[in-house]
Amino acid sequence: MINSSSPQPPASGSEDDDVEAIVRAGPGGAVAVAGIATAVVVGLWFAFYLLVFLPRSVP
């Protein structure tokens, strides 16, 4: 707005501390999601192999 005061910049130290804490926590959730997705894909591959390829190869 026209009459509002200009926002004060945040103290850079507290923002830097917040970023450091986030980086220190690491990508744990992303690794968990990637692991679950990989397990699902491998499980589907095994199911497809066992249910489709093996029954067709048995005389």
PyMOL Python script that loads the backbone (N, CA, C, O; Angstrom):
from pymol import cmd

cmd.read_pdbstr("""\
ATOM      1  N   MET A   1       0.839  -1.171   0.000  1.00  0.00           N
ATOM      2  CA  MET A   1       0.000   0.000   0.000  1.00  0.00           C
ATOM      3  C   MET A   1       0.884   1.234   0.000  1.00  0.00           C
ATOM      4  O   MET A   1       2.080   1.149   0.281  1.00  0.00           O
ATOM      5  N   ILE A   2       0.316   2.343  -0.305  1.00  0.00           N
ATOM      6  CA  ILE A   2       1.087   3.574  -0.417  1.00  0.00           C
ATOM      7  C   ILE A   2       1.594   4.046   0.940  1.00  0.00           C
ATOM      8  O   ILE A   2       2.741   4.478   1.046  1.00  0.00           O
ATOM      9  N   ASN A   3       0.770   3.974   1.974  1.00  0.00           N
ATOM     10  CA  ASN A   3       1.133   4.493   3.288  1.00  0.00           C
ATOM     11  C   ASN A   3       1.818   3.472   4.189  1.00  0.00           C
ATOM     12  O   ASN A   3       2.175   3.799   5.321  1.00  0.00           O
ATOM     13  N   SER A   4       2.006   2.270   3.724  1.00  0.00           N
ATOM     14  CA  SER A   4       2.623   1.266   4.590  1.00  0.00           C
ATOM     15  C   SER A   4       4.137   1.462   4.623  1.00  0.00           C
ATOM     16  O   SER A   4       4.745   1.933   3.662  1.00  0.00           O
ATOM     17  N   SER A   5       4.715   1.093   5.742  1.00  0.00           N
ATOM     18  CA  SER A   5       6.165   1.227   5.868  1.00  0.00           C
ATOM     19  C   SER A   5       6.844   0.098   5.101  1.00  0.00           C
ATOM     20  O   SER A   5       6.262  -0.967   4.897  1.00  0.00           O
ATOM     21  N   SER A   6       8.050   0.338   4.690  1.00  0.00           N
ATOM     22  CA  SER A   6       8.777  -0.691   3.941  1.00  0.00           C
ATOM     23  C   SER A   6       9.136  -1.838   4.876  1.00  0.00           C
ATOM     24  O   SER A   6       9.483  -1.612   6.035  1.00  0.00           O
ATOM     25  N   PRO A   7       9.054  -3.055   4.380  1.00  0.00           N
ATOM     26  CA  PRO A   7       9.360  -4.198   5.250  1.00  0.00           C
ATOM     27  C   PRO A   7      10.836  -4.214   5.616  1.00  0.00           C
ATOM     28  O   PRO A   7      11.704  -3.880   4.810  1.00  0.00           O
ATOM     29  N   GLN A   8      11.087  -4.604   6.831  1.00  0.00           N
ATOM     30  CA  GLN A   8      12.464  -4.698   7.307  1.00  0.00           C
ATOM     31  C   GLN A   8      13.061  -6.017   6.825  1.00  0.00           C
ATOM     32  O   GLN A   8      12.395  -7.050   6.897  1.00  0.00           O
ATOM     33  N   PRO A   9      14.272  -6.007   6.346  1.00  0.00           N
ATOM     34  CA  PRO A   9      14.883  -7.275   5.930  1.00  0.00           C
ATOM     35  C   PRO A   9      15.102  -8.174   7.139  1.00  0.00           C
ATOM     36  O   PRO A   9      15.476  -7.692   8.208  1.00  0.00           O
ATOM     37  N   PRO A  10      14.875  -9.470   6.982  1.00  0.00           N
ATOM     38  CA  PRO A  10      15.087 -10.372   8.118  1.00  0.00           C
ATOM     39  C   PRO A  10      16.565 -10.446   8.467  1.00  0.00           C
ATOM     40  O   PRO A  10      17.439 -10.232   7.627  1.00  0.00           O
ATOM     41  N   ALA A  11      16.809 -10.748   9.701  1.00  0.00           N
ATOM     42  CA  ALA A  11      18.198 -10.897  10.136  1.00  0.00           C
ATOM     43  C   ALA A  11      18.800 -12.093   9.410  1.00  0.00           C
ATOM     44  O   ALA A  11      18.279 -13.203   9.509  1.00  0.00           O
ATOM     45  N   SER A  12      19.873 -11.879   8.694  1.00  0.00           N
ATOM     46  CA  SER A  12      20.440 -12.935   7.854  1.00  0.00           C
ATOM     47  C   SER A  12      20.962 -14.099   8.687  1.00  0.00           C
ATOM     48  O   SER A  12      20.995 -15.230   8.202  1.00  0.00           O
ATOM     49  N   GLY A  13      21.364 -13.855   9.906  1.00  0.00           N
ATOM     50  CA  GLY A  13      21.882 -14.920  10.751  1.00  0.00           C
ATOM     51  C   GLY A  13      20.840 -15.963  11.065  1.00  0.00           C
ATOM     52  O   GLY A  13      21.136 -17.156  11.016  1.00  0.00           O
ATOM     53  N   SER A  14      19.615 -15.547  11.390  1.00  0.00           N
ATOM     54  CA  SER A  14      18.588 -16.521  11.731  1.00  0.00           C
ATOM     55  C   SER A  14      18.156 -17.307  10.503  1.00  0.00           C
ATOM     56  O   SER A  14      17.874 -18.501  10.600  1.00  0.00           O
ATOM     57  N   GLU A  15      18.102 -16.651   9.347  1.00  0.00           N
ATOM     58  CA  GLU A  15      17.723 -17.361   8.123  1.00  0.00           C
ATOM     59  C   GLU A  15      18.816 -18.365   7.747  1.00  0.00           C
ATOM     60  O   GLU A  15      18.521 -19.488   7.338  1.00  0.00           O
ATOM     61  N   ASP A  16      20.060 -17.959   7.887  1.00  0.00           N
ATOM     62  CA  ASP A  16      21.158 -18.877   7.590  1.00  0.00           C
ATOM     63  C   ASP A  16      21.141 -20.070   8.537  1.00  0.00           C
ATOM     64  O   ASP A  16      21.421 -21.195   8.124  1.00  0.00           O
ATOM     65  N   ASP A  17      20.815 -19.833   9.803  1.00  0.00           N
ATOM     66  CA  ASP A  17      20.735 -20.931  10.768  1.00  0.00           C
ATOM     67  C   ASP A  17      19.618 -21.900  10.394  1.00  0.00           C
ATOM     68  O   ASP A  17      19.778 -23.113  10.520  1.00  0.00           O
ATOM     69  N   ASP A  18      18.493 -21.370   9.937  1.00  0.00           N
ATOM     70  CA  ASP A  18      17.383 -22.225   9.521  1.00  0.00           C
ATOM     71  C   ASP A  18      17.779 -23.089   8.325  1.00  0.00           C
ATOM     72  O   ASP A  18      17.466 -24.278   8.280  1.00  0.00           O
ATOM     73  N   VAL A  19      18.461 -22.492   7.373  1.00  0.00           N
ATOM     74  CA  VAL A  19      18.903 -23.238   6.192  1.00  0.00           C
ATOM     75  C   VAL A  19      19.899 -24.315   6.596  1.00  0.00           C
ATOM     76  O   VAL A  19      19.826 -25.438   6.095  1.00  0.00           O
ATOM     77  N   GLU A  20      20.819 -24.000   7.481  1.00  0.00           N
ATOM     78  CA  GLU A  20      21.794 -24.981   7.953  1.00  0.00           C
ATOM     79  C   GLU A  20      21.108 -26.158   8.631  1.00  0.00           C
ATOM     80  O   GLU A  20      21.510 -27.305   8.432  1.00  0.00           O
ATOM     81  N   ALA A  21      20.077 -25.891   9.429  1.00  0.00           N
ATOM     82  CA  ALA A  21      19.358 -26.969  10.107  1.00  0.00           C
ATOM     83  C   ALA A  21      18.647 -27.871   9.106  1.00  0.00           C
ATOM     84  O   ALA A  21      18.611 -29.089   9.281  1.00  0.00           O
ATOM     85  N   ILE A  22      18.088 -27.283   8.070  1.00  0.00           N
ATOM     86  CA  ILE A  22      17.392 -28.082   7.056  1.00  0.00           C
ATOM     87  C   ILE A  22      18.385 -28.948   6.298  1.00  0.00           C
ATOM     88  O   ILE A  22      18.119 -30.124   6.048  1.00  0.00           O
ATOM     89  N   VAL A  23      19.516 -28.384   5.932  1.00  0.00           N
ATOM     90  CA  VAL A  23      20.521 -29.142   5.186  1.00  0.00           C
ATOM     91  C   VAL A  23      21.102 -30.261   6.051  1.00  0.00           C
ATOM     92  O   VAL A  23      21.366 -31.355   5.552  1.00  0.00           O
ATOM     93  N   ARG A  24      21.300 -29.994   7.340  1.00  0.00           N
ATOM     94  CA  ARG A  24      21.831 -31.007   8.241  1.00  0.00           C
ATOM     95  C   ARG A  24      20.883 -32.187   8.391  1.00  0.00           C
ATOM     96  O   ARG A  24      21.331 -33.315   8.600  1.00  0.00           O
ATOM     97  N   ALA A  25      19.563 -31.943   8.286  1.00  0.00           N
ATOM     98  CA  ALA A  25      18.589 -33.019   8.436  1.00  0.00           C
ATOM     99  C   ALA A  25      18.720 -34.036   7.309  1.00  0.00           C
ATOM    100  O   ALA A  25      18.425 -35.213   7.515  1.00  0.00           O
ATOM    101  N   GLY A  26      19.148 -33.620   6.138  1.00  0.00           N
ATOM    102  CA  GLY A  26      19.389 -34.536   5.031  1.00  0.00           C
ATOM    103  C   GLY A  26      18.126 -34.907   4.287  1.00  0.00           C
ATOM    104  O   GLY A  26      17.016 -34.563   4.694  1.00  0.00           O
ATOM    105  N   PRO A  27      18.315 -35.614   3.194  1.00  0.00           N
ATOM    106  CA  PRO A  27      17.190 -35.986   2.333  1.00  0.00           C
ATOM    107  C   PRO A  27      16.566 -37.323   2.736  1.00  0.00           C
ATOM    108  O   PRO A  27      16.369 -38.187   1.881  1.00  0.00           O
ATOM    109  N   GLY A  28      16.258 -37.504   3.988  1.00  0.00           N
ATOM    110  CA  GLY A  28      15.730 -38.786   4.455  1.00  0.00           C
ATOM    111  C   GLY A  28      14.417 -39.180   3.815  1.00  0.00           C
ATOM    112  O   GLY A  28      14.228 -40.336   3.437  1.00  0.00           O
ATOM    113  N   GLY A  29      13.515 -38.233   3.691  1.00  0.00           N
ATOM    114  CA  GLY A  29      12.217 -38.544   3.079  1.00  0.00           C
ATOM    115  C   GLY A  29      12.339 -38.900   1.612  1.00  0.00           C
ATOM    116  O   GLY A  29      11.650 -39.801   1.133  1.00  0.00           O
ATOM    117  N   ALA A  30      13.200 -38.209   0.897  1.00  0.00           N
ATOM    118  CA  ALA A  30      13.390 -38.494  -0.528  1.00  0.00           C
ATOM    119  C   ALA A  30      13.998 -39.877  -0.725  1.00  0.00           C
ATOM    120  O   ALA A  30      13.628 -40.593  -1.655  1.00  0.00           O
ATOM    121  N   VAL A  31      14.920 -40.250   0.140  1.00  0.00           N
ATOM    122  CA  VAL A  31      15.533 -41.572   0.046  1.00  0.00           C
ATOM    123  C   VAL A  31      14.494 -42.644   0.342  1.00  0.00           C
ATOM    124  O   VAL A  31      14.490 -43.691  -0.306  1.00  0.00           O
ATOM    125  N   ALA A  32      13.622 -42.406   1.300  1.00  0.00           N
ATOM    126  CA  ALA A  32      12.579 -43.378   1.622  1.00  0.00           C
ATOM    127  C   ALA A  32      11.609 -43.551   0.459  1.00  0.00           C
ATOM    128  O   ALA A  32      11.247 -44.677   0.118  1.00  0.00           O
ATOM    129  N   VAL A  33      11.191 -42.458  -0.144  1.00  0.00           N
ATOM    130  CA  VAL A  33      10.269 -42.541  -1.280  1.00  0.00           C
ATOM    131  C   VAL A  33      10.929 -43.253  -2.451  1.00  0.00           C
ATOM    132  O   VAL A  33      10.293 -44.075  -3.110  1.00  0.00           O
ATOM    133  N   ALA A  34      12.191 -42.952  -2.719  1.00  0.00           N
ATOM    134  CA  ALA A  34      12.900 -43.611  -3.813  1.00  0.00           C
ATOM    135  C   ALA A  34      13.064 -45.107  -3.542  1.00  0.00           C
ATOM    136  O   ALA A  34      12.945 -45.921  -4.458  1.00  0.00           O
ATOM    137  N   GLY A  35      13.330 -45.462  -2.312  1.00  0.00           N
ATOM    138  CA  GLY A  35      13.465 -46.877  -1.961  1.00  0.00           C
ATOM    139  C   GLY A  35      12.165 -47.638  -2.111  1.00  0.00           C
ATOM    140  O   GLY A  35      12.151 -48.761  -2.616  1.00  0.00           O
ATOM    141  N   ILE A  36      11.072 -47.029  -1.674  1.00  0.00           N
ATOM    142  CA  ILE A  36       9.763 -47.677  -1.815  1.00  0.00           C
ATOM    143  C   ILE A  36       9.393 -47.825  -3.287  1.00  0.00           C
ATOM    144  O   ILE A  36       8.892 -48.871  -3.697  1.00  0.00           O
ATOM    145  N   ALA A  37       9.634 -46.793  -4.079  1.00  0.00           N
ATOM    146  CA  ALA A  37       9.320 -46.861  -5.507  1.00  0.00           C
ATOM    147  C   ALA A  37      10.150 -47.934  -6.198  1.00  0.00           C
ATOM    148  O   ALA A  37       9.638 -48.663  -7.048  1.00  0.00           O
ATOM    149  N   THR A  38      11.421 -48.036  -5.841  1.00  0.00           N
ATOM    150  CA  THR A  38      12.274 -49.067  -6.428  1.00  0.00           C
ATOM    151  C   THR A  38      11.793 -50.456  -6.044  1.00  0.00           C
ATOM    152  O   THR A  38      11.762 -51.358  -6.881  1.00  0.00           O
ATOM    153  N   ALA A  39      11.421 -50.633  -4.789  1.00  0.00           N
ATOM    154  CA  ALA A  39      10.912 -51.934  -4.343  1.00  0.00           C
ATOM    155  C   ALA A  39       9.624 -52.312  -5.079  1.00  0.00           C
ATOM    156  O   ALA A  39       9.427 -53.477  -5.425  1.00  0.00           O
ATOM    157  N   VAL A  40       8.761 -51.348  -5.315  1.00  0.00           N
ATOM    158  CA  VAL A  40       7.513 -51.626  -6.042  1.00  0.00           C
ATOM    159  C   VAL A  40       7.816 -52.042  -7.479  1.00  0.00           C
ATOM    160  O   VAL A  40       7.229 -52.999  -7.984  1.00  0.00           O
ATOM    161  N   VAL A  41       8.721 -51.337  -8.134  1.00  0.00           N
ATOM    162  CA  VAL A  41       9.067 -51.668  -9.529  1.00  0.00           C
ATOM    163  C   VAL A  41       9.697 -53.059  -9.603  1.00  0.00           C
ATOM    164  O   VAL A  41       9.339 -53.845 -10.481  1.00  0.00           O
ATOM    165  N   VAL A  42      10.614 -53.375  -8.712  1.00  0.00           N
ATOM    166  CA  VAL A  42      11.253 -54.693  -8.719  1.00  0.00           C
ATOM    167  C   VAL A  42      10.218 -55.768  -8.413  1.00  0.00           C
ATOM    168  O   VAL A  42      10.237 -56.833  -9.031  1.00  0.00           O
ATOM    169  N   GLY A  43       9.322 -55.509  -7.476  1.00  0.00           N
ATOM    170  CA  GLY A  43       8.261 -56.474  -7.170  1.00  0.00           C
ATOM    171  C   GLY A  43       7.345 -56.723  -8.357  1.00  0.00           C
ATOM    172  O   GLY A  43       6.976 -57.867  -8.624  1.00  0.00           O
ATOM    173  N   LEU A  44       6.978 -55.681  -9.061  1.00  0.00           N
ATOM    174  CA  LEU A  44       6.143 -55.856 -10.254  1.00  0.00           C
ATOM    175  C   LEU A  44       6.883 -56.620 -11.340  1.00  0.00           C
ATOM    176  O   LEU A  44       6.284 -57.426 -12.052  1.00  0.00           O
ATOM    177  N   TRP A  45       8.178 -56.373 -11.472  1.00  0.00           N
ATOM    178  CA  TRP A  45       8.958 -57.094 -12.475  1.00  0.00           C
ATOM    179  C   TRP A  45       8.979 -58.582 -12.153  1.00  0.00           C
ATOM    180  O   TRP A  45       8.780 -59.410 -13.042  1.00  0.00           O
ATOM    181  N   PHE A  46       9.218 -58.933 -10.884  1.00  0.00           N
ATOM    182  CA  PHE A  46       9.218 -60.336 -10.494  1.00  0.00           C
ATOM    183  C   PHE A  46       7.846 -60.963 -10.693  1.00  0.00           C
ATOM    184  O   PHE A  46       7.747 -62.091 -11.176  1.00  0.00           O
ATOM    185  N   ALA A  47       6.797 -60.256 -10.331  1.00  0.00           N
ATOM    186  CA  ALA A  47       5.447 -60.785 -10.522  1.00  0.00           C
ATOM    187  C   ALA A  47       5.165 -61.027 -11.995  1.00  0.00           C
ATOM    188  O   ALA A  47       4.614 -62.070 -12.348  1.00  0.00           O
ATOM    189  N   PHE A  48       5.526 -60.094 -12.860  1.00  0.00           N
ATOM    190  CA  PHE A  48       5.327 -60.256 -14.295  1.00  0.00           C
ATOM    191  C   PHE A  48       6.124 -61.449 -14.805  1.00  0.00           C
ATOM    192  O   PHE A  48       5.622 -62.245 -15.599  1.00  0.00           O
ATOM    193  N   TYR A  49       7.365 -61.571 -14.347  1.00  0.00           N
ATOM    194  CA  TYR A  49       8.214 -62.683 -14.782  1.00  0.00           C
ATOM    195  C   TYR A  49       7.617 -64.016 -14.347  1.00  0.00           C
ATOM    196  O   TYR A  49       7.522 -64.949 -15.145  1.00  0.00           O
ATOM    197  N   LEU A  50       7.215 -64.105 -13.087  1.00  0.00           N
ATOM    198  CA  LEU A  50       6.705 -65.375 -12.566  1.00  0.00           C
ATOM    199  C   LEU A  50       5.322 -65.728 -13.115  1.00  0.00           C
ATOM    200  O   LEU A  50       5.015 -66.905 -13.305  1.00  0.00           O
ATOM    201  N   LEU A  51       4.496 -64.734 -13.367  1.00  0.00           N
ATOM    202  CA  LEU A  51       3.117 -65.012 -13.787  1.00  0.00           C
ATOM    203  C   LEU A  51       2.932 -65.031 -15.298  1.00  0.00           C
ATOM    204  O   LEU A  51       1.943 -65.585 -15.777  1.00  0.00           O
ATOM    205  N   VAL A  52       3.844 -64.449 -16.060  1.00  0.00           N
ATOM    206  CA  VAL A  52       3.675 -64.397 -17.507  1.00  0.00           C
ATOM    207  C   VAL A  52       4.731 -65.213 -18.239  1.00  0.00           C
ATOM    208  O   VAL A  52       4.389 -66.068 -19.056  1.00  0.00           O
ATOM    209  N   PHE A  53       6.010 -64.966 -17.961  1.00  0.00           N
ATOM    210  CA  PHE A  53       7.050 -65.636 -18.735  1.00  0.00           C
ATOM    211  C   PHE A  53       7.195 -67.102 -18.377  1.00  0.00           C
ATOM    212  O   PHE A  53       7.276 -67.942 -19.273  1.00  0.00           O
ATOM    213  N   LEU A  54       7.229 -67.434 -17.098  1.00  0.00           N
ATOM    214  CA  LEU A  54       7.434 -68.842 -16.717  1.00  0.00           C
ATOM    215  C   LEU A  54       6.285 -69.738 -17.167  1.00  0.00           C
ATOM    216  O   LEU A  54       6.558 -70.815 -17.696  1.00  0.00           O
ATOM    217  N   PRO A  55       5.018 -69.365 -16.992  1.00  0.00           N
ATOM    218  CA  PRO A  55       3.946 -70.258 -17.467  1.00  0.00           C
ATOM    219  C   PRO A  55       3.977 -70.469 -18.986  1.00  0.00           C
ATOM    220  O   PRO A  55       3.556 -71.528 -19.453  1.00  0.00           O
ATOM    221  N   ARG A  56       4.454 -69.509 -19.765  1.00  0.00           N
ATOM    222  CA  ARG A  56       4.506 -69.674 -21.219  1.00  0.00           C
ATOM    223  C   ARG A  56       5.651 -70.583 -21.636  1.00  0.00           C
ATOM    224  O   ARG A  56       5.588 -71.191 -22.704  1.00  0.00           O
ATOM    225  N   SER A  57       6.702 -70.693 -20.820  1.00  0.00           N
ATOM    226  CA  SER A  57       7.857 -71.483 -21.207  1.00  0.00           C
ATOM    227  C   SER A  57       7.727 -72.938 -20.811  1.00  0.00           C
ATOM    228  O   SER A  57       8.509 -73.763 -21.283  1.00  0.00           O
ATOM    229  N   VAL A  58       6.776 -73.286 -19.968  1.00  0.00           N
ATOM    230  CA  VAL A  58       6.589 -74.668 -19.532  1.00  0.00           C
ATOM    231  C   VAL A  58       5.803 -75.407 -20.609  1.00  0.00           C
ATOM    232  O   VAL A  58       4.708 -74.983 -20.980  1.00  0.00           O
ATOM    233  N   PRO A  59       6.367 -76.536 -21.124  1.00  0.00           N
ATOM    234  CA  PRO A  59       5.650 -77.271 -22.199  1.00  0.00           C
ATOM    235  C   PRO A  59       4.452 -78.043 -21.734  1.00  0.00           C
ATOM    236  O   PRO A  59       3.783 -78.689 -22.540  1.00  0.00           O
TER     237      PRO A  59
END
""", "prot")
cmd.dss("prot")
cmd.show_as("cartoon", "prot")
cmd.util.cbc("prot")
cmd.orient("prot")
